[in-house]
Amino acid sequence: MTIQQLLKTAPVTTLLLVSFIGLFIMQVLTGVDANNPSTEALIKWGANALPFTMDNEPWRLVSSAFLHIGLMHLLFNGFAMYFFGQIAEPMFGSAKFLALFLLAAIGGNLLNNYVTWQGIVDGTGQAGLSAGASGGIMGIGAALLIAALFKISVNGMVLNLKSLIFIMGINLVYGFAVPGIDNAGHIGGAITGLIISLPFAIAYRQRMAAVIQNIATYENDYLPHYQSEQQNEYHTTYINTPVNSGTDFDNNAHLNNTHLNNTSLHNESHVDNNRGVNSNVTVNPTNPIRPTLNETLNEKSTAIKPALIWQLLPWVVMLFISIGFMWWWQDIHQQLVEVLNAIEQSTV
């Protein structure tokens, strides 16, 4: 798929990839090592680091999702975003896809900070930093798993559930097998994606139920009556059509010419009258008295719509998740502040 095709099919995916690459190029141009950036450089460019993120810089929960630690990290996440994004964005819609990515990235970073903080409190861990789009990408992958489970189609094609499970499994196993991988971020992003995608799938089922009901209503109420009228009108048109009409009856051309040659002036007048009658009964798609097939189908298809709550459900769930994330950050932040105040008072 070319850049132009990707931009047309999945514009948000394209912009995310451009932002990943653009930010990396900016780092390199300012002197950051392309393969092994320093901790100071990563913190400067917005990495997720608990002492900063959970103190007064919560924006790092988002900025770190666009920052990558080295060229290989960027290439791996860029390929995953390209692979998942061109499928997920047309399925969920650009706005919902972007919200899914950002919330999954935030959820992964929050779980990472929570696990890190618990390790510090228990004396079994220490503060570190994390960066990369992995949490958001895992959230998208988890959402695609739910879509495959509910058999949601993309351009008429249903996703392969086994293939998606295999890809997600490789990512999780790779994270546990290789040191330095943010497993908590991966898991947090995947869980967030699962929670968000469930209302997407439910809303999709409701829309499909409404479509099926509309089709059934159309077939039962209108189609037989429409076909009957079409047959009657076609029969009438055939009888009243002048013998010298058009090319639709080329097989009777010789008969028509013979008939015209033997027809009297009175008969010609009769044919003209038939023309007038024929013009009145010919099927006219623009006839305002009775709608055409397409007009009736459009009217029927909009007669029944899924309840508004099903259309708003994905946004409502994402709103509650956002509120929950704010509460979670505030809870860890408050614990951190209390511990720092206690340490400060003990040293006075």
N, C-alpha and C positions, 0 to 999 in steps of 0.2 A: 504494500500500500504506500503510495507516494505521500509527500507532505501535504499536497493540495487535497488529496482524498481524505487523509486523516483529519485535516482542519475542517473539512466539510462534514464528515461523519461524526467526529468527536472533538469539537473545538476546545473544550476544557482540558481534555487529555493532552492535546497539542500544546496548549499554553503552560500546563504543568511541566511538560518535558522541556520546553523552552526556558522556563524559570530555573529548573534544575541545572541545565547546561550553562545558562547565562550566569547564575550565581557562582558556579564552579570556575568559569573563565575569569570572572572578576576577582576571585580569590587568588588565582594563579598570577594574574597581572599585577596584583599588589604584593607579590613576593611569597605567597603561601606555597609550601611544598605540595606538588600535585599528587604525590603518592603517599606521603607521610606527614600530614599537617600537624603542627604542634598543638598542645592543649590550649595555650594562650590564644592562638589564631582561631581555633574552633569556638572558644568562648566569645571572642570578639565578634565572630560572624553569626552568633545566635544559637549555639548548641544548647541542648538541654542539660543543665548541671544543677543538681538539687539545691546547693546553697544559694544559687541565683534565682532559679525558676520558682522555688517554693518560698522565697523571701519576698521580693518586690518586683520580680520580672516574669510574670506568668506568660507574657507574649512568647517566651522561648518554647512553650508547648507547641506553638504553631511554626515558628521560624525554623526550628530544628528539623522539621519535616522536609524542608527545601535544601538543607545543607547535607553534604556527603563527605565522608572521611576517605578521601583518595579517589583516584580515577576508576579503579575496579569496582568500588562501592557504587559509584555513580552509574557505571555501565550496567551493573547487575540490576539495580533498581529501575533504571531507565528502560531496560528491556521488559521487566515485569510490568511496569506502568503501561508501556505500549501494548503489550499482549492483553492485559486485563481491561485497559481503558477503552479500546476500540470496540469491545463487546459490552461492557457494563454501562458506558455513558449513553449509547442509543437506547438501551433497555430501561434505565431509570430516569433518563432526562438529564440535561447538563447541570441544572441547578441542584437537583437532588444528588447527583453524582459528586459534585464538588463538596456539598455538605457532608456526604458520606466519607469522603477522603479526609477532610479536615477533622471531623469528629473522631474517626478511627485513629488518626495520628495523635490527637489530644488524649484519647483514651489509653493508647499505648504508652505515651510519655508519663501519664499520671500513674499508671500501674508500675512503670519502671521506678518512678520516684517513691511510690509507696513501699515497694519491696526494698529499695535502697535505704529508705528511712527506717524501716523496721529492722534491717540489718544493723544500722548504726545504733539504734536504741538497744538492741540485744547484744551489741558488742561483737557481732559476727561479720560485719561488713563495713564498707567505707564509701564515701561519696565518690562518684565518677561522673562521666558525661556520656551523652548519647546523641546521635544525629542520624538523619536519613529518613527516607519516605517509606521504610519498611512497614511501620505500623499502619499507615494509611492504605498501603497496597494490600496488606493482609486483610484489612477490613473489606476492601473491594473483593478480594478473592473469596472471603467468607460469604459476602452477599451473593456472589455468583453461585456458590454452593446451594444456598437457599433457593435461588432462581431455578437451578437445575432440579432440585428436589420437588418444586412446585410446577415443573415443566413449563416455565415461562419461556416464550420463544423470542428470538431476535431475527427479524426479517424472515420469519417462517421457519427458522432453525432452532431446535431445542438443544441446550447445552448438554455435554456429556458429563454426567455426575462422577463417574469413575476417574476420568482424566483430571477433573478439578480436585478431587480428593487426593489423587496422586501428587499433583503439583504442590498443593498446600502441605501435604505430609513431608515432601522433600524439604521445603523451606523450614518447617519446624524441626525436623531431625538435624538438618544442617546447623540450625541455631544452637542446638544442644551439644552437637559434636565438636563444633569449632569454638575455641575460646574467644572472648571479646564480642560475641554477638549478643544483641539486646533481646534475649528471649522474652522477658516480661513485656517489652514493647510490642513484639510480634503477637503474643497471646492477648494482650490488652486490645490491640487493634482488631484482631480477629473476633473477639467477643463483642466488641462494639459494633462491628459490621454485621454479625449475626442478629443482634438485637434490633438494629435499624432495618435490616432487610425483611424481617418478619412482617411488619405492617405493609411494606411494599408488596409482598407476595399476597397478603390478604386483600389489599386493595385491587390487585390485578385480578384475583379470582372473582371479586364482586363485579368488576367491569366486564369480564367475560360472561358472567351470568346474565348481566343486563343485555349484552349483545345477542346471546343465544335466545333470550326471551323475546327480543325485538324481531329476530328472524322468524321465530315460530309464530308470533302474532301476525307478521306480514304474510307468511305463507297460508295461514288459516283464514285470514279475514279478507285479503285482497287478491292474491294471485289467481285463484280459480275464476273469480268474477272478471278480472282483467283479461285473462286468456279467452274467456267466452266472448267478451265484447270485441277483442281483437279478431277472433275468427269470424264473427258476424260482419264486422266492418270490411274485412278482407274479401269476403264473399260478395258483399254488395258492390264493392269497388270493382271487382272483376266483371260483374254483369254489366254495370253501367259504363264501363270504360269504352270510349269510342274506338272503333275498329282501327283507326289510323294512329293510335297512341303509341309513342315511345318505342323502345327496343326491348322491353320486357317480354314481348310476345312475338319474337322473331320467327318462331316456328310456324305461326299462322299468317305470315306475311302474304303468301299467295292467295289464301282465302280472303284476307282483308281487301286486297286489291280487286279481286273479282267482285266482291260484295259492293265495293264503292262504285265500280263501273256500271253495275246494274241497278243502282239506287236512284230513285226519282227525286225531284226537287222537294217533294213533301217529306220523303224519308230523310233527306239531308237536314231539313228543319228539325225533324225528330231527333237526329243525332246531335244537333246543336243543343236541343233541350236537354238531352241526356248529359251533355257536357256540363251544363249548368247544374244538374242534379248531382253529377259525379263530384263536382268541386265542393259540394256541401257535405258529402259523406266521406271524402278522403281523409285518412288519419292525419291530423294536424298536431305536431308535438307542442305547438304553442297555444292550443285551444284552452281558453281560460275557464271553460265550463267544467272540464274534467282533467285532473292532473295526469301527467305522464308517469310512466313506470319509475323513472329516477326520482321524480318529485315525491311520489308516494313512498318510495323506499327511504328517502331522506327524512320524510315526515315521521315514518314509523320508527326509524333508527334513533330519533331524538325524543321519541315519546316516553321511553323508559330509561332513566339514568340511575346509576348507583347513588345511594344516599350520600349526602355531602360529607358525612362523618368519615366514610371510607376514602373519599378523595383527600381529605385533610389529615387522615390518620398518620401517614408517614411524617408529615411536618410536625404534628402534635408530639409524636414519639421523640423526634429529634430535639424538640424544644425541651421536653422533660429531661432528656439525656444531657443537654447543655446545662440545665439548672443543676442536675446531679453532679456534673463535673465541677461546676463552680463551688458547690458545697464541699466536694471532696478536696479541691485545692485549698479552700479556706480551712478545712479541718487539719490538713497536714501543715499548713502555714502556721496555724495557731499553736500546734505542738512544737514546731521548730522555734517559734518565738519564745515560748515558755522555757524550753531547754536552754536557749541562748541567754535568757534573762537569769536563769538559775545559775548558769556557769559564771556570768558576769558578777553576780552578787557574791558567789563563793570566793571569787578572787579578790574582792575588795577588802 
